[in-house]
Amino acid sequence: MALCVMTGTVTESFLVASIDAGPPNATYPIHKLTIVPFEQEFRCDNAVWGLKFKFHVISGSISPTGFSFVTRGEGKGESWRSCECP
C-alpha cells in the first residue's frame, strides 16, 4: 500500500453536502473534494512516485480547479451488504 500526503488549496468541497453527478437523465449524489496542489511539492512527489513505480503519465480527475477526489455514488455498490454470508 502506498500513501502520499498532498498539500494545497481546497477549491471545491462537497464533503458535508453532496453534489449530483452522472449522465443528465440518471444523476446520483456523490461527495467530492478538489485540491490545487502546491506546485513544487507536486512535482517532487510525482517524480518520486514515477521513479519508484516506473510510470511516466499520471491520469486522474483533473480540471482547471485542480485534482478531484470523488466518493462512490450514494447507494451504488452497496449490494454486498445485503448478502447472507456464512
Secondary structure, DSSP 8 states (H G I E B T S, - for coil): -------EEEEEEEEEEEEEES-TTS-EEEEEEEEEE-HHHHHHHHHHHHHHHT-S---SSEETTEEEEE---TTTT-GGGG----
